[in-house]
Amino acid sequence: MIQYVIILLPTKDVNRFSEAKKYFFGIREKKMRIDKFLKVSRILKRRTVAHDAAESGKISVNGKEVKPSFRLKVGDIVEISFITGTLKFRVLELKETVKKDDASSLYEVIA
């Protein structure tokens, strides 16, 4: 014969635990892959083109060459080398999708 014992525990304050968890782990910073950002912001036409450019070492973030999987943050300075010259810009905002007219609001060109 099997017997079960049920132990009742006091309920936890869920909100207090969530606040403590936030404090412990810190607030998450929004990040996005560099190849996806270049496509969403319409700096480069296709994500595969952005991927290939990063693979060939034509993209640098904050002065360091990056891979296509590099996680971009708001405030990063990106430099892309083209045949005709370079484009340097600062990331202002990260969004998954954006309309064509609003794409230029995601970055600020630095001279």
Contacts in CASP RR format, 6 or more apart in sequence:
PFRMAT RR
TARGET T0000
AUTHOR 0000-0000-0000
METHOD contacts of the structure
MODEL  1
MIQYVIILLPTKDVNRFSEAKKYFFGIREKKMRIDKFLKVSRILKRRTVA
HDAAESGKISVNGKEVKPSFRLKVGDIVEISFITGTLKFRVLELKETVKK
DDASSLYEVIA
29 73 0 8 1.000
29 74 0 8 1.000
30 73 0 8 1.000
30 74 0 8 1.000
30 94 0 8 1.000
31 71 0 8 1.000
31 72 0 8 1.000
31 73 0 8 1.000
31 94 0 8 1.000
32 40 0 8 1.000
32 71 0 8 1.000
32 72 0 8 1.000
32 94 0 8 1.000
32 96 0 8 1.000
33 68 0 8 1.000
33 69 0 8 1.000
33 70 0 8 1.000
33 71 0 8 1.000
33 72 0 8 1.000
34 50 0 8 1.000
34 54 0 8 1.000
34 59 0 8 1.000
34 61 0 8 1.000
34 66 0 8 1.000
34 68 0 8 1.000
34 69 0 8 1.000
34 70 0 8 1.000
34 71 0 8 1.000
34 72 0 8 1.000
34 78 0 8 1.000
35 47 0 8 1.000
35 50 0 8 1.000
35 51 0 8 1.000
35 54 0 8 1.000
35 68 0 8 1.000
35 69 0 8 1.000
36 47 0 8 1.000
36 50 0 8 1.000
37 72 0 8 1.000
37 91 0 8 1.000
37 94 0 8 1.000
37 106 0 8 1.000
38 44 0 8 1.000
38 47 0 8 1.000
38 50 0 8 1.000
38 53 0 8 1.000
38 59 0 8 1.000
38 80 0 8 1.000
39 45 0 8 1.000
39 46 0 8 1.000
39 47 0 8 1.000
39 50 0 8 1.000
40 95 0 8 1.000
40 96 0 8 1.000
40 97 0 8 1.000
40 98 0 8 1.000
40 103 0 8 1.000
40 106 0 8 1.000
41 98 0 8 1.000
41 103 0 8 1.000
41 104 0 8 1.000
41 106 0 8 1.000
41 107 0 8 1.000
42 100 0 8 1.000
42 103 0 8 1.000
42 104 0 8 1.000
43 80 0 8 1.000
43 87 0 8 1.000
43 89 0 8 1.000
43 107 0 8 1.000
44 50 0 8 1.000
44 53 0 8 1.000
44 80 0 8 1.000
50 59 0 8 1.000
50 68 0 8 1.000
51 68 0 8 1.000
53 59 0 8 1.000
53 80 0 8 1.000
54 66 0 8 1.000
54 67 0 8 1.000
54 68 0 8 1.000
54 70 0 8 1.000
55 67 0 8 1.000
55 68 0 8 1.000
57 65 0 8 1.000
57 81 0 8 1.000
58 80 0 8 1.000
58 81 0 8 1.000
58 82 0 8 1.000
59 65 0 8 1.000
59 66 0 8 1.000
59 78 0 8 1.000
59 79 0 8 1.000
59 80 0 8 1.000
59 81 0 8 1.000
60 66 0 8 1.000
60 78 0 8 1.000
60 79 0 8 1.000
61 70 0 8 1.000
61 72 0 8 1.000
61 76 0 8 1.000
61 77 0 8 1.000
61 78 0 8 1.000
61 79 0 8 1.000
62 76 0 8 1.000
62 77 0 8 1.000
63 77 0 8 1.000
63 79 0 8 1.000
72 78 0 8 1.000
72 91 0 8 1.000
72 94 0 8 1.000
73 91 0 8 1.000
73 94 0 8 1.000
74 91 0 8 1.000
74 92 0 8 1.000
74 93 0 8 1.000
74 94 0 8 1.000
75 90 0 8 1.000
75 91 0 8 1.000
75 92 0 8 1.000
76 90 0 8 1.000
76 91 0 8 1.000
77 88 0 8 1.000
77 89 0 8 1.000
77 90 0 8 1.000
77 91 0 8 1.000
77 110 0 8 1.000
78 88 0 8 1.000
78 89 0 8 1.000
78 90 0 8 1.000
78 91 0 8 1.000
78 107 0 8 1.000
79 86 0 8 1.000
79 87 0 8 1.000
79 88 0 8 1.000
80 86 0 8 1.000
80 87 0 8 1.000
80 88 0 8 1.000
87 109 0 8 1.000
88 109 0 8 1.000
88 110 0 8 1.000
88 111 0 8 1.000
89 107 0 8 1.000
89 108 0 8 1.000
89 109 0 8 1.000
89 110 0 8 1.000
90 107 0 8 1.000
90 108 0 8 1.000
90 110 0 8 1.000
91 106 0 8 1.000
91 107 0 8 1.000
92 105 0 8 1.000
92 106 0 8 1.000
92 107 0 8 1.000
92 108 0 8 1.000
93 105 0 8 1.000
93 106 0 8 1.000
94 106 0 8 1.000
95 106 0 8 1.000
98 105 0 8 1.000
98 106 0 8 1.000
END
